[in-house]
Structure formats: C-alpha cells, structure tokens
Amino acid sequence: MVFRPHEMAPPVTDRVHEPVDPRLVTWWALALLAIVAGIIAGYGAVVFRAMIGGFHNLLFFGQLSTSDDANLHTPVGPWGMLGTRPAP
C-alpha cells in the first residue's frame, strides 16, 4: 500500500508487539561447549610447545627435533657468540 502526502496516515491499532526473547542456552550445552573449548585449547598448547621446541632446536642446534626441556641450560650453538646479538 502506497501512501501519498495528501492521504491520511494508516490507522493506529491497539496491538502491542511484544519483544521476542533471545534464545537461551541451557547449562548443559554451555558446559559441553566449555569442555570442547578446553580440549581444543589443550591440544593447541601441546602443538605450540612442540613448535617452540622445533624452532629452538633448528635455529640453535641445526637439528629438526621437537623435544625440549625448559629446565636445562642451552649449550653454546654452532656459531658461538656470533649467533647472538645484543638487544637494541
């Protein structure tokens, strides 16, 4: 229906539109999502730690290995002091 400026406005009705409630997530669905997110984050942490060990061993020792023990001191690399650079 098209209204022209010289015509009357449409009649006002007494109907009140109630707002639609947002969809609620049940507690068990939220708990399941939290468990899934935790599992994915745990595997991501393991992969990230392996990547750190792999890059460390490759760049410092020239070996492709993902094993890394953060409690052990890193021995001098193959380049000696030439492989290190002071911070700017």
Backbone as a chain_set.jsonl record, in Angstrom:
{"seq": "MVFRPHEMAPPVTDRVHEPVDPRLVTWWALALLAIVAGIIAGYGAVVFRAMIGGFHNLLFFGQLSTSDDANLHTPVGPWGMLGTRPAP", "coords": {"N": [[0.837, -1.152, 0.0], [0.693, 2.104, -0.931], [1.278, 5.301, 0.325], [0.278, 8.544, -0.225], [1.254, 12.022, 0.087], [-1.086, 13.6, 0.444], [-2.99, 11.91, 1.415], [-4.536, 10.242, 4.231], [-2.827, 9.118, 7.206], [-2.014, 5.698, 8.0], [-4.322, 3.785, 9.996], [-3.993, 3.646, 13.566], [-3.342, 0.84, 15.438], [-4.399, -1.138, 18.275], [-2.731, -3.128, 18.929], [0.054, -4.432, 20.585], [3.327, -5.077, 20.027], [5.085, -7.631, 21.374], [8.378, -7.961, 22.592], [10.634, -10.336, 21.201], [11.952, -12.994, 22.999], [15.408, -13.634, 23.489], [17.115, -16.546, 22.37], [17.721, -18.888, 24.801], [20.578, -20.475, 26.222], [21.024, -23.654, 27.427], [22.261, -24.936, 30.58], [23.72, -27.301, 30.384], [24.451, -27.387, 27.718], [26.125, -25.199, 27.562], [28.115, -26.023, 29.342], [29.086, -28.232, 27.925], [30.118, -26.94, 25.658], [32.185, -25.513, 26.922], [33.839, -27.615, 27.764], [34.606, -28.722, 25.31], [35.956, -26.51, 24.21], [38.068, -26.362, 26.045], [39.419, -28.775, 25.57], [40.27, -28.405, 22.915], [41.913, -26.152, 23.282], [43.856, -27.285, 24.95], [45.11, -29.216, 23.276], [46.052, -27.421, 21.395], [47.926, -26.021, 22.933], [49.836, -28.017, 23.374], [50.733, -28.47, 20.755], [51.747, -25.91, 20.186], [53.827, -25.753, 22.051], [55.463, -27.795, 21.057], [56.122, -26.653, 18.616], [57.652, -24.453, 19.471], [59.822, -25.812, 20.653], [60.756, -27.121, 18.346], [61.531, -24.985, 16.596], [63.471, -23.821, 18.24], [65.406, -25.883, 18.514], [66.084, -26.195, 15.827], [67.091, -23.669, 15.047], [69.111, -23.14, 16.951], [70.65, -25.488, 17.175], [70.675, -26.72, 14.711], [69.23, -29.007, 14.206], [66.378, -30.954, 13.444], [64.067, -31.343, 15.616], [61.524, -31.883, 18.04], [61.755, -32.131, 20.723], [62.198, -30.705, 23.899], [63.536, -29.4, 26.814], [62.779, -27.229, 29.211], [64.032, -26.815, 31.584], [66.701, -27.297, 31.359], [69.908, -25.888, 30.676], [70.736, -24.144, 27.73], [73.269, -25.21, 25.62], [76.223, -23.694, 24.091], [75.694, -22.609, 20.797], [76.332, -23.714, 17.335], [77.49, -21.495, 16.102], [78.643, -20.051, 18.054], [79.483, -17.129, 19.844], [78.876, -15.479, 17.733], [76.391, -16.077, 16.866], [74.617, -14.817, 18.479], [72.998, -11.756, 19.349], [73.151, -8.539, 20.697], [70.452, -6.951, 22.47], [68.553, -4.256, 21.07]], "CA": [[0.0, 0.0, 0.0], [1.49, 3.311, -1.071], [0.617, 6.479, 0.879], [0.678, 9.812, -0.822], [1.21, 13.056, 1.124], [-2.4, 14.17, 0.678], [-3.869, 10.917, 2.027], [-4.402, 10.107, 5.683], [-1.902, 8.099, 7.691], [-2.721, 4.447, 8.308], [-4.904, 3.798, 11.336], [-3.185, 3.087, 14.644], [-4.03, -0.303, 16.051], [-4.123, -1.317, 19.693], [-1.836, -4.266, 19.11], [1.393, -4.132, 21.069], [4.231, -6.172, 19.672], [5.967, -7.991, 22.48], [9.706, -8.326, 22.084], [10.922, -11.764, 21.172], [13.035, -13.34, 23.918], [16.528, -14.294, 22.825], [17.176, -17.97, 22.642], [18.571, -19.162, 25.949], [21.405, -21.67, 26.137], [20.888, -24.422, 28.667], [23.516, -25.056, 31.321], [24.491, -28.447, 29.929], [25.045, -27.043, 26.427], [27.233, -24.294, 27.865], [29.174, -26.842, 29.928], [29.662, -29.023, 26.837], [30.952, -26.026, 24.865], [33.382, -25.218, 27.702], [34.696, -28.8, 27.727], [35.171, -28.81, 23.955], [36.937, -25.433, 24.075], [39.226, -26.73, 26.846], [40.161, -29.838, 24.874], [40.938, -27.794, 21.757], [42.994, -25.304, 23.797], [44.913, -28.162, 25.45], [45.864, -29.721, 22.136], [46.751, -26.281, 20.812], [49.094, -25.739, 23.773], [50.838, -29.057, 23.111], [51.302, -28.199, 19.428], [52.532, -24.691, 20.29], [55.063, -26.082, 22.773], [56.299, -28.557, 20.127], [56.653, -25.697, 17.636], [58.72, -23.703, 20.125], [60.97, -26.715, 20.739], [61.269, -27.378, 17.0], [62.269, -23.813, 16.12], [64.654, -23.654, 19.096], [66.415, -26.874, 18.138], [66.52, -25.952, 14.454], [67.885, -22.45, 14.937], [70.276, -23.159, 17.821], [71.487, -26.686, 17.012], [70.639, -27.213, 13.341], [68.575, -30.319, 14.19], [64.919, -30.886, 13.411], [63.553, -32.151, 16.716], [60.57, -31.122, 18.847], [61.984, -32.35, 22.152], [62.763, -29.533, 24.545], [63.396, -29.379, 28.262], [62.992, -25.842, 29.597], [64.818, -26.761, 32.812], [68.117, -27.472, 31.038], [70.552, -24.735, 30.061], [71.083, -24.368, 26.32], [74.713, -25.048, 25.396], [76.599, -22.754, 23.037], [75.33, -23.097, 19.47], [77.447, -23.934, 16.414], [78.099, -20.228, 15.713], [79.251, -19.445, 19.225], [78.982, -15.791, 20.164], [78.423, -14.807, 16.51], [74.969, -16.382, 16.675], [73.801, -13.999, 19.366], [73.049, -10.33, 19.057], [72.597, -7.804, 21.843], [69.16, -6.302, 22.239], [68.73, -2.843, 20.707]], "C": [[0.895, 1.233, 0.0], [0.676, 4.481, -0.533], [1.173, 7.727, 0.22], [0.536, 10.903, 0.225], [-0.19, 13.589, 1.404], [-3.379, 13.173, 1.295], [-3.624, 10.856, 3.529], [-3.409, 8.996, 6.029], [-2.679, 6.821, 8.0], [-3.245, 4.478, 9.741], [-3.967, 3.133, 12.347], [-3.98, 1.962, 15.281], [-3.634, -0.401, 17.515], [-3.184, -2.495, 19.962], [-0.465, -3.776, 19.566], [2.264, -5.336, 20.744], [5.175, -6.421, 20.842], [7.321, -8.383, 21.919], [9.92, -9.832, 22.175], [12.1, -12.023, 22.102], [14.178, -13.985, 23.143], [16.559, -15.766, 23.223], [18.169, -18.224, 23.774], [19.353, -20.452, 25.736], [21.3, -22.38, 27.477], [22.262, -24.613, 29.311], [24.352, -26.208, 30.808], [25.119, -28.183, 28.564], [26.246, -26.12, 26.628], [28.411, -25.057, 28.468], [29.861, -27.695, 28.856], [30.553, -28.161, 25.945], [32.248, -25.685, 25.596], [34.355, -26.392, 27.681], [35.369, -28.932, 26.366], [36.232, -27.735, 23.751], [38.205, -25.75, 24.872], [40.072, -27.806, 26.184], [40.926, -29.268, 23.689], [42.101, -26.926, 22.214], [44.152, -26.143, 24.325], [45.767, -28.731, 24.328], [46.632, -28.592, 21.448], [47.998, -25.925, 21.605], [50.202, -26.763, 23.542], [51.522, -28.812, 21.768], [52.181, -26.951, 19.478], [53.859, -24.95, 21.003], [56.012, -26.877, 21.881], [56.894, -27.636, 19.061], [57.798, -24.884, 18.228], [59.978, -24.564, 20.222], [61.592, -26.975, 19.376], [62.066, -26.209, 16.453], [63.543, -23.595, 16.936], [65.75, -24.619, 18.685], [66.943, -26.634, 16.724], [67.443, -24.741, 14.37], [69.149, -22.477, 15.8], [71.216, -24.332, 17.526], [71.531, -27.211, 15.587], [70.015, -28.59, 13.226], [67.065, -30.118, 14.179], [64.363, -31.864, 14.443], [62.616, -31.281, 17.543], [60.781, -31.314, 20.338], [62.682, -31.142, 22.752], [62.506, -29.637, 26.031], [63.764, -27.98, 28.719], [63.842, -25.726, 30.857], [66.32, -26.902, 32.566], [68.655, -26.214, 30.369], [70.937, -25.083, 28.632], [72.587, -24.182, 26.146], [74.972, -24.062, 24.252], [76.297, -23.388, 21.687], [76.537, -23.241, 18.562], [78.143, -22.641, 16.005], [78.766, -19.525, 16.889], [78.64, -18.093, 19.534], [78.502, -15.027, 18.927], [76.922, -15.033, 16.275], [74.053, -15.574, 17.577], [73.985, -12.526, 19.012], [72.503, -9.596, 20.261], [71.282, -7.126, 21.485], [69.376, -4.832, 21.916], [68.387, -1.909, 21.846]], "O": [[1.765, 1.369, 0.86], [-0.49, 4.64, -0.893], [2.385, 7.923, 0.129], [-0.233, 10.736, 1.172], [-0.455, 14.0, 2.534], [-4.49, 13.555, 1.662], [-2.619, 11.363, 4.027], [-3.187, 8.069, 5.251], [-3.886, 6.875, 8.235], [-2.659, 5.135, 10.601], [-3.248, 2.188, 12.023], [-5.152, 2.127, 15.619], [-2.64, 0.191, 17.937], [-2.889, -2.805, 21.116], [0.095, -2.833, 19.007], [1.968, -6.463, 21.138], [5.949, -5.552, 21.242], [7.405, -9.058, 20.892], [9.45, -10.498, 23.098], [13.129, -11.353, 22.009], [13.943, -14.792, 22.243], [16.079, -16.152, 24.289], [19.327, -17.813, 23.696], [18.847, -21.404, 25.141], [21.47, -21.768, 28.531], [23.293, -24.466, 28.655], [25.579, -26.113, 30.793], [26.2, -28.695, 28.274], [27.259, -26.25, 25.942], [29.566, -24.777, 28.149], [31.081, -27.858, 28.88], [31.622, -28.601, 25.523], [33.3, -25.578, 24.967], [35.566, -26.189, 27.589], [36.564, -29.219, 26.283], [37.291, -28.008, 23.185], [39.307, -25.437, 24.42], [41.301, -27.754, 26.232], [42.091, -29.604, 23.478], [43.168, -26.956, 21.601], [45.31, -25.758, 24.168], [46.996, -28.731, 24.41], [47.748, -28.801, 20.972], [49.02, -25.565, 21.021], [51.38, -26.407, 23.517], [52.742, -28.931, 21.656], [53.254, -26.934, 18.875], [54.895, -24.422, 20.6], [57.225, -26.67, 21.928], [58.04, -27.819, 18.651], [58.804, -24.65, 17.558], [61.075, -24.101, 19.909], [62.815, -27.044, 19.254], [63.153, -26.4, 15.907], [64.578, -23.226, 16.382], [66.903, -24.217, 18.523], [68.126, -26.85, 16.459], [68.468, -24.79, 13.69], [70.161, -21.891, 15.416], [72.435, -24.189, 17.616], [72.355, -28.073, 15.281], [70.25, -29.284, 12.237], [66.545, -29.213, 14.832], [64.211, -33.056, 14.173], [62.868, -30.091, 17.732], [60.062, -30.721, 21.142], [63.64, -30.619, 22.182], [61.389, -29.929, 26.458], [64.925, -27.58, 28.629], [64.327, -24.638, 31.167], [67.122, -26.653, 33.466], [67.955, -25.558, 29.598], [71.407, -26.187, 28.359], [73.126, -23.127, 26.481], [74.05, -23.655, 23.544], [76.605, -24.558, 21.457], [77.655, -22.926, 18.969], [79.302, -22.689, 15.592], [79.398, -18.485, 16.701], [77.421, -17.93, 19.491], [77.793, -14.03, 19.06], [76.274, -14.262, 15.567], [72.831, -15.648, 17.445], [75.004, -12.123, 18.45], [71.474, -10.0, 20.802], [71.044, -6.774, 20.329], [70.303, -4.221, 22.447], [68.484, -0.692, 21.696]]}, "num_chains": 1, "name": "protein.A"}
